[in-house]
Amino acid sequence: MIYNSNGEIFQKDINVSDFSRAKITRLLDYLEKRGLIERKSCGMTNKVVLK
């Protein structure tokens, strides 16, 4: 989903029907810890950017 959005997307726009918002946040935490993405604060949400 991030790749298809030219490498960046707002976290609030990531919606997978089977996943809760908390699960998406935990998955993004994991990807950020592994160095695959970076989250930047952007108002009330985060911008998720591929590295």
DSSP file (Angstrom, degrees, kcal/mol; ACC not computed):
  #  RESIDUE AA STRUCTURE BP1 BP2  ACC     N-H-->O    O-->H-N    N-H-->O    O-->H-N    TCO  KAPPA ALPHA  PHI   PSI    X-CA   Y-CA   Z-CA
    1    1 A M     >        0   0    0      0, 0.0     4,-0.6     0, 0.0     6,-0.1   0.000 360.0 360.0 360.0 -41.9    0.0    0.0    0.0
    2    2 A I  T >4> +     0   0    0      1,-0.2     5,-1.5     2,-0.2     3,-1.0   0.926 360.0  50.6 -67.6 -44.3    2.8    2.4    0.8
    3    3 A Y  G >45S+     0   0    0      1,-0.3     3,-1.0     3,-0.2     4,-0.2   0.892 107.0  54.0 -60.6 -41.3    4.8    1.5   -2.3
    4    4 A N  G 345S+     0   0    0      1,-0.3    -1,-0.3     2,-0.2    -2,-0.2   0.644 100.3  62.8 -70.2 -14.0    1.7    2.0   -4.5
    5    5 A S  G X<5S-     0   0    0     -3,-1.0     3,-1.3    -4,-0.6    -1,-0.3  -0.102 129.1 -91.9-100.7  34.0    1.4    5.5   -3.0
    6    6 A N  T < 5S-     0   0    0     -3,-1.0    -3,-0.2     1,-0.2    -2,-0.2   0.787  80.4 -57.8  61.0  30.3    4.8    6.6   -4.4
    7    7 A G  T 3 <S+     0   0    0     -5,-1.5    43,-2.7    -4,-0.2     2,-0.3   0.448 122.0  72.6  86.4   0.1    6.6    5.6   -1.2
    8    8 A E  E <   +A   49   0A   0     -3,-1.3     2,-0.3    -6,-0.4    41,-0.2  -0.990  46.4 159.3-150.1 143.7    4.6    7.8    1.2
    9    9 A I  E     -A   48   0A   0     39,-2.1    39,-3.5    -2,-0.3     2,-0.2  -0.984  42.9-100.7-154.4 151.4    1.2    7.8    2.7
   10   10 A F  E >   -A   47   0A   0     -2,-0.3     3,-1.2    37,-0.2     4,-0.4  -0.583  30.5-128.6 -75.4 142.4   -0.6    9.2    5.8
   11   11 A Q  G >  S+     0   0    0     35,-3.4     3,-1.4     1,-0.3    -1,-0.1   0.862 108.3  59.1 -61.1 -35.6   -1.0    6.7    8.6
   12   12 A K  G 3  S+     0   0    0     34,-0.3    -1,-0.3     1,-0.3    35,-0.1   0.739 100.2  58.0 -65.8 -21.6   -4.7    7.5    8.8
   13   13 A D  G <  S+     0   0    0     -3,-1.2     2,-0.8     2,-0.0    -1,-0.3   0.535  81.7  97.1 -86.3  -7.0   -5.1    6.4    5.2
   14   14 A I    <   +     0   0    0     -3,-1.4     2,-0.4    -4,-0.4    10,-0.1  -0.745  50.7 162.1 -83.5 111.1   -3.8    2.9    5.8
   15   15 A N        +     0   0    0     -2,-0.8     2,-0.5     9,-0.0     5,-0.1  -0.960  18.6 179.5-137.1 119.4   -6.8    0.8    6.2
   16   16 A V    >   -     0   0    0     -2,-0.4     3,-1.7     3,-0.3     8,-0.1  -0.980  29.0-136.0-115.7 125.8   -6.8   -3.0    6.0
   17   17 A S  T 3  S+     0   0    0     -2,-0.5    -1,-0.1     1,-0.3     0, 0.0   0.784 101.6  46.2 -57.8 -31.9  -10.3   -4.4    6.6
   18   18 A D  T 3  S+     0   0    0      2,-0.1     2,-0.4    -3,-0.0    -1,-0.3   0.597 102.5  77.2 -87.2 -10.1   -9.1   -7.3    8.8
   19   19 A F  S <  S-     0   0    0     -3,-1.7    -3,-0.3     4,-0.0     2,-0.1  -0.817  70.7-136.9-108.8 139.4   -6.7   -5.1   11.0
   20   20 A S     >  -     0   0    0     -2,-0.4     4,-2.0     1,-0.1     5,-0.2  -0.376  33.7-105.9 -78.5 167.8   -7.6   -2.8   13.8
   21   21 A R  H  > S+     0   0    0      1,-0.2     4,-2.1     2,-0.2     5,-0.1   0.863 122.3  54.6 -63.0 -35.2   -5.9    0.6   14.0
   22   22 A A  H  > S+     0   0    0      2,-0.2     4,-2.2     1,-0.2    -1,-0.2   0.897 107.1  49.5 -65.8 -40.1   -3.8   -0.7   17.0
   23   23 A K  H  > S+     0   0    0      2,-0.2     4,-2.3     1,-0.2    -2,-0.2   0.896 109.5  51.3 -67.3 -39.5   -2.6   -3.7   14.9
   24   24 A I  H  X S+     0   0    0     -4,-2.0     4,-2.4     2,-0.2    -1,-0.2   0.913 109.8  50.6 -62.1 -42.1   -1.6   -1.4   12.0
   25   25 A T  H  X S+     0   0    0     -4,-2.1     4,-2.3     2,-0.2    -2,-0.2   0.907 110.0  49.6 -62.0 -42.7    0.3    0.8   14.5
   26   26 A R  H  X S+     0   0    0     -4,-2.2     4,-2.1     2,-0.2    -1,-0.2   0.889 110.9  49.7 -64.5 -38.9    2.1   -2.3   15.9
   27   27 A L  H  X S+     0   0    0     -4,-2.3     4,-2.4     2,-0.2    -2,-0.2   0.898 111.1  48.9 -66.0 -39.9    3.0   -3.4   12.4
   28   28 A L  H  X S+     0   0    0     -4,-2.4     4,-2.5     2,-0.2    -2,-0.2   0.876 108.6  54.3 -66.8 -36.9    4.4    0.0   11.5
   29   29 A D  H  X S+     0   0    0     -4,-2.3     4,-2.4     2,-0.2    -2,-0.2   0.927 110.0  47.6 -58.1 -45.3    6.4    0.0   14.8
   30   30 A Y  H  X S+     0   0    0     -4,-2.1     4,-1.7     2,-0.2    -2,-0.2   0.918 112.6  47.4 -63.5 -45.6    7.9   -3.3   13.7
   31   31 A L  H  <>S+     0   0    0     -4,-2.4     5,-2.5     1,-0.2     6,-0.8   0.873 113.0  49.4 -65.3 -37.0    8.7   -2.0   10.2
   32   32 A E  H ><5S+     0   0    0     -4,-2.5     3,-1.0     1,-0.2    -1,-0.2   0.895 108.3  53.1 -69.2 -39.3   10.2    1.2   11.6
   33   33 A K  H 3<5S+     0   0    0     -4,-2.4    -1,-0.2     1,-0.3    -2,-0.2   0.856 108.7  50.3 -62.6 -35.6   12.4   -0.8   14.0
   34   34 A R  T 3<5S-     0   0    0     -4,-1.7    -1,-0.3    -5,-0.2    -2,-0.2   0.526 117.4-115.1 -81.3  -6.2   13.7   -2.9   11.2
   35   35 A G  T < 5S+     0   0    0     -3,-1.0    -3,-0.2    -4,-0.4    -2,-0.1   0.684  83.2 117.4  84.3  18.6   14.6    0.3    9.2
   36   36 A L  S   <S+     0   0    0     -5,-2.5    15,-2.1    -6,-0.2     2,-0.3   0.772  77.9  19.1 -89.4 -27.8   12.2   -0.3    6.3
   37   37 A I  E     -B   50   0A   0     -6,-0.8     2,-0.4    13,-0.2    13,-0.2  -0.857  63.0-146.0-133.7 169.8   10.0    2.8    6.9
   38   38 A E  E     -B   49   0A   0     11,-2.3    11,-2.9    -2,-0.3     2,-0.5  -0.997  11.1-148.3-136.8 137.3   10.2    6.1    8.7
   39   39 A R  E     -B   48   0A   0     -2,-0.4     2,-0.4     9,-0.2     9,-0.2  -0.916  11.9-169.0-108.9 131.7    7.3    7.9   10.4
   40   40 A K  E     -B   47   0A   0      7,-2.5     7,-3.2    -2,-0.5     2,-0.1  -0.967  28.0-114.2-119.4 132.8    7.2   11.7   10.4
   41   41 A S  E     +B   46   0A   0     -2,-0.4     2,-0.2     5,-0.2     5,-0.2  -0.432  36.9 174.2 -65.2 133.9    4.8   13.7   12.5
   42   42 A C  E >   -B   45   0A   0      3,-2.8     3,-1.5     1,-0.2     2,-0.3  -0.709  56.4 -65.5-145.8  86.8    2.3   15.6   10.4
   43   43 A G  T 3  S-     0   0    0      1,-0.2    -1,-0.2    -2,-0.2     0, 0.0  -0.531 115.8 -12.5  70.1-127.4   -0.4   17.4   12.3
   44   44 A M  T 3  S+     0   0    0     -2,-0.3    -1,-0.2    -3,-0.1     2,-0.2   0.389 135.9  40.5 -89.0   3.2   -2.7   14.9   14.0
   45   45 A T  E <  S- B   0  42A   0     -3,-1.5    -3,-2.8    -5,-0.0     2,-0.3  -0.724  82.1-107.6-135.6-175.8   -1.3   11.9   12.1
   46   46 A N  E     - B   0  41A   0     -5,-0.2   -35,-3.4    -2,-0.2     2,-0.6  -0.896  17.8-133.5-117.8 149.6    2.0   10.5   10.8
   47   47 A K  E     -AB  10  40A   0     -7,-3.2    -7,-2.5    -2,-0.3     2,-0.5  -0.920  21.1-148.7 -99.6 126.2    3.4   10.4    7.3
   48   48 A V  E     -AB   9  39A   0    -39,-3.5   -39,-2.1    -2,-0.6     2,-0.4  -0.852  18.3-175.2 -99.0 123.9    4.8    6.9    6.6
   49   49 A V  E     -AB   8  38A   0    -11,-2.9   -11,-2.3    -2,-0.5   -41,-0.2  -0.968  23.2-126.1-125.1 132.9    7.7    7.0    4.2
   50   50 A L  E       B   0  37A   0    -43,-2.7   -13,-0.2    -2,-0.4   -14,-0.1  -0.495 360.0 360.0 -70.4 144.1    9.6    4.1    2.7
   51   51 A K              0   0    0    -15,-2.1   -14,-0.1    -2,-0.2    -1,-0.1   0.427 360.0 360.0 -93.4 360.0   13.4    4.2    3.2
